[in-house]
Amino acid sequence: MDPSEQSRSARKHQAIMEAATEAFMAKGYAGTSMDDIARLATVSKQTVYKHFADKEKLFAEIVLATTDQIEGMIELVSDIPAEAAGLESNLTRLADRFLAALTHPRVLQLRRLIIANADAFPELGAAWYEQGFERVLSTLAASFGRLADAGLLRIEDPLLAAHHFSGLLLWIPVNRAMFHGSAQHTQAELDRYAAAGVAAFLRAYR
């Protein structure tokens, strides 16, 4: 295959991925057909099958591809300054960005899609969690461990503390979104969850 053909093939592959993502988000896995995806990607169904053997493999690639986008979150939670005077403001700034990233409508849609199909594809759901959110929690735990070593936090189990921190932030907006089908929060509410979550966390761990 010459370079121009490779480039054309790569563009079609990407178009199929984007079309499939849009279709799965809108109609769910069961409600989406390869015909739907081909139509949205403006390619033939044969072209879709040339790139992806079946709908299940296409769905899996879309889901796992999103874990590549987690690097920004990893960088975010790994860089908490060990400053006693600025601890609350630094954690609140982290909480604000953490909430913004994980309550983005696209992220919430993907979460609902994966949960809805967890029974059918349990290994895929587990892989998405392990390669994505679990990596963020592990990195956050390491950061909390460093803050504890510096005498800023009192933590026996850094990973449990990371779960507590994220739970304090995400429990309300994410659960409301999961049951309503879309985000239900305002920015003012997210700001309040961030401030209150950090305050509660520090009362437990400072």
Summary of the structure (lengths in Angstrom):
residues: 206
radius of gyration: 20.2
end to end distance: 60.3
largest distance: 62.3
contacts: 600
relative contact order: 0.11
helix: 78%
strand: 0%
